[in-house]
Each structure stands twice: as structure tokens, then as C-alpha cells.
Amino acid sequence: MSGSRSSQSSPSLTYSPLPTRFTDRFGLTTPIALAPMAMASGGALAAACAQAGALGLLGGGYGDPDWIEEEHRRASRLLEADPGARSRLGCGFITWKLDQDRRALDRLLASDAPPQAIMLSFGDPRPYSPDIRSIGARLICQVHTLAQVPIALEAGADVICAQGGEAGGHGMNGSESRGTFTLVPEIADCLASHSPDTLLLAAGGVADGRGLAAALMLGADGALVGSRLWTSAESLAADGAKLQAVGATGDMTVRSSVFDIIRDIPWPAPFDFRALRNALHLKWEERIEALKGDPSTARADYQAGLKAGDYSRIHTPVGEGAGLIRAIDPAADIIRAMTREALERLRLSGRPDPHRD
Ligand SMILES: Cc1cc2nc3c(=O)[nH]c(=O)nc-3n(C[C@H](O)[C@H](O)[C@H](O)COP(=O)(O)O)c2cc1C
């Protein structure tokens, strides 16, 4: 880890007790990024994370330009009095959706105060990188295998985010996905040899300070946190769904395409989705071809579940880290606790810690 301070550090919080190249270059006080989770990482959550010193990535998801503009405005408004925190905002997009319609990205890049970072996941980032870089925003590319790294580097990624199969939500399908524990050091070695200036984040299963400390020890410059912050007070996910995650163990999640087929979202290969393995999933997981052939019964069941708030019939999109989530807490508390625990685990707690009350 680097100990130097950044010229871009925020005026409000200028010192990181857990400094890395990621905190230095992004003006953060902790090496954590909020995952840009579709339908969950709205303006309130991104602002809370940015204020707590992390990178707050809005979940631009499937690319609704009005939603993104509104949530970006909300986050900026919430951070009006704290320009340092406002500079810690970013936005993530699902790249294969941008291939169909890129207006949301174009509108955000053309806005008065575009975010400092754009994250692209699930597709080829190269067509979008020139426009992102031309406004001075940093590019974060999420990858799932070592083989995807050269494309991200060709796109000029400032940060590569290595996502292991433990992750909640979408990722590499179950048979091809890699574990975070081996993917991160392998990509760290690859970057050290071929692109030492490119930063690395670990994603997938980082849900407490032990995970954050492990990510740093594996050679990452920080961690992208999804499921744990999905279960925060500010996340836009329904409270009933968050409670399902709090009550679950890591054994209770599964990767498949069941919920994408039921929700009629045509995700391309090689991606699928990790969520809790609930009654609706169990009913269809051995009959995927039949579900594809006639999804009407399952869709009706899902819609009825939505109406009734019955989570045995609706997806709860968390990863294996669910087993480490004990409560729905404010995002700032989660980030503080993760940072503090990581510090303790890394035996750096003798250093001044501005997160301490
Ligand atoms: C509910 C949910 C929605 C997600 N949506 C997106 C998304 O829209 N775009 C994206 O790049 N990643 C998305 N992800 C994946 C995250 O970027 C990240 O890789 C993952 O959450 C990290 O693993 P973890 O959930 O174990 O922390 C999502 C994850 C979750 C849990």
C-alpha cells in the first residue's frame, strides 16, 4: 500500500487511515467503492458512501437517462455543502445495454458536473472509452476472468475491477466464473507485469473488514462492495428483500438465468445472476429449457409475489456475502466498520483514524 497523499484529496476529509493508490488517486478516505447496483445504488446511497469517504457509484444499470439524471442530481444536492464528497461520485453502466442505446451515458457526460468516474461492466468497453476519457472522467472496467484484462487495458481502464463468482447480481456464469481469492492475485500479477499504473479493485464476497483486508493483501488497491451496501438503509431495495438477505447464509444463494428469464431481461452469454435460492428458483432451476419455452406461469407467479410482497416468489439479488450481513445499517456505519476492522486486521490501527468519534 502506498502511504503518500493525493493532490486530489477532498478538502473536507483529506487523510485516509488506510491509504492505497486508489484512495490517493480518487481522493477517498477509505479504499471502498459502492458497486453501481441497478435499482439499488441511487443518489441517496451514492451520496452517503461518498460522504463516508468511499467512491459512490450510481447504478446506471439498464440506462434510463431520466432516472440517472435525477439520481445524480439528488446525490449532488445532498453533497452541496461538501465539494470533496461530491467529487467522489461516479456512475456505472451495463455495457451491452449501451450497445443498444447509449443516450444515458452521453447525457451524463454532457451534464454540467459529470461524475469523476464511469464504470463499465458486462461487455466491450472500447467503443465508449474515448468519450469518457475526453471529459477527464476515469474509467473503471469490471472483468470476470484473466482473459478479459487485455480488452480493459486496450480501452485505457484506469481501474480494473476483478469480480469473482461469489458476487451478488450479475456476473460470469456458474461454470466459467472464477473465485475472488484466486482471480484478484492473478490479475494483480498480470497488471504488475503489463500495466503497473492500472489500479485493481476486488469484487465478490467483500462484506466486512476481513474481506477488505484480504482484498488488499491479495494485491488489490481497494474493494468494490455490492451486497453489503445493497442491504444498507439508503439502498433503494425493498425493506422486505433486505430482511431476506439479513436472514440468509452464504449457502442459500445460487447462480442461474432463472430470474432473468422470468423478468424477461435478455442477458447475453456468458453472464448469469446470483440471488437467494428461494421457492420460485427451486421450482424452475432443473427446468430451464421448459421455462424458456413457456415462461408465462412463472411470470404470473412472480408478479403475484411482487403484489403480495412474498419473497419466496421474488428475487433477492445478494451474493455469498449474505452470510456476513447481520443487520440493515446506514451506509456510513457499514463503511466505517469495514474500514476499522480492516485496519485492525492489517495491524495499522496505531495510526490516527479520523473515522473514530
Ligand atoms: C443487487 C445487485 C445489482 C447489481 N447491479 C450491477 C449493475 O447494474 N452493474 C454492475 O456493473 N454491477 C452490478 N452488480 C455487481 C457489482 O458490481 C459487484 O460486482 C458485486 O456486487 C460485488 O460482489 P458482492 O455483491 O459480493 O459485494 C450488482 C450487484 C448486486 C448485488
The ligand as an SDF file (V2000), in Angstrom:
LIG
                    3D

 31 33  0  0  0  0  0  0  0  0999 V2000
  -28.3030   -6.1480   -6.4720 C   0  0  0  0  0  0  0  0  0  0  0  0
  -27.0850   -6.0460   -7.3220 C   0  0  0  0  0  0  0  0  0  0  0  0
  -27.1700   -5.3680   -8.5280 C   0  0  0  0  0  0  0  0  0  0  0  0
  -26.0290   -5.2220   -9.3050 C   0  0  0  0  0  0  0  0  0  0  0  0
  -26.1140   -4.4830  -10.4480 N   0  0  0  0  0  0  0  0  0  0  0  0
  -24.9800   -4.2100  -11.1450 C   0  0  0  0  0  0  0  0  0  0  0  0
  -25.0180   -3.3120  -12.2430 C   0  0  0  0  0  0  0  0  0  0  0  0
  -26.0680   -2.7940  -12.6210 O   0  0  0  0  0  0  0  0  0  0  0  0
  -23.8520   -3.0320  -12.8690 N   0  0  0  0  0  0  0  0  0  0  0  0
  -22.6640   -3.5720  -12.4550 C   0  0  0  0  0  0  0  0  0  0  0  0
  -21.6280   -3.2690  -13.0140 O   0  0  0  0  0  0  0  0  0  0  0  0
  -22.6170   -4.4620  -11.4420 N   0  0  0  0  0  0  0  0  0  0  0  0
  -23.7360   -4.7710  -10.7710 C   0  0  0  0  0  0  0  0  0  0  0  0
  -23.6810   -5.6380   -9.7160 N   0  0  0  0  0  0  0  0  0  0  0  0
  -22.4170   -6.3440   -9.4060 C   0  0  0  0  0  0  0  0  0  0  0  0
  -21.4790   -5.4560   -8.6130 C   0  0  0  0  0  0  0  0  0  0  0  0
  -20.8820   -4.5090   -9.4650 O   0  0  0  0  0  0  0  0  0  0  0  0
  -20.3590   -6.1980   -7.8810 C   0  0  0  0  0  0  0  0  0  0  0  0
  -19.5430   -6.8700   -8.7800 O   0  0  0  0  0  0  0  0  0  0  0  0
  -20.8360   -7.1900   -6.8370 C   0  0  0  0  0  0  0  0  0  0  0  0
  -21.9200   -6.7130   -6.1150 O   0  0  0  0  0  0  0  0  0  0  0  0
  -19.6940   -7.4880   -5.8760 C   0  0  0  0  0  0  0  0  0  0  0  0
  -19.9800   -8.6090   -5.1000 O   0  0  0  0  0  0  0  0  0  0  0  0
  -20.7470   -8.5880   -3.6950 P   0  0  0  0  0  0  0  0  0  0  0  0
  -22.1860   -8.4410   -4.0400 O   0  0  0  0  0  0  0  0  0  0  0  0
  -20.4210   -9.8760   -3.0920 O   0  0  0  0  0  0  0  0  0  0  0  0
  -20.2350   -7.4020   -2.9310 O   0  0  0  0  0  0  0  0  0  0  0  0
  -24.8150   -5.7940   -8.9130 C   0  0  0  0  0  0  0  0  0  0  0  0
  -24.7450   -6.4950   -7.7040 C   0  0  0  0  0  0  0  0  0  0  0  0
  -25.8620   -6.6140   -6.9050 C   0  0  0  0  0  0  0  0  0  0  0  0
  -25.7440   -7.3420   -5.5930 C   0  0  0  0  0  0  0  0  0  0  0  0
  1  2  1  0
  2  3  1  0
  2 30  2  0
  3  4  2  0
  4  5  1  0
  4 28  1  0
  5  6  2  0
  6  7  1  0
  6 13  1  0
  7  8  2  0
  7  9  1  0
  9 10  1  0
 10 11  2  0
 10 12  1  0
 12 13  2  0
 13 14  1  0
 14 15  1  0
 14 28  1  0
 15 16  1  0
 16 17  1  0
 16 18  1  0
 18 19  1  0
 18 20  1  0
 20 21  1  0
 20 22  1  0
 22 23  1  0
 23 24  1  0
 24 25  2  0
 24 26  1  0
 24 27  1  0
 28 29  2  0
 29 30  1  0
 30 31  1  0
M  END
$$$$
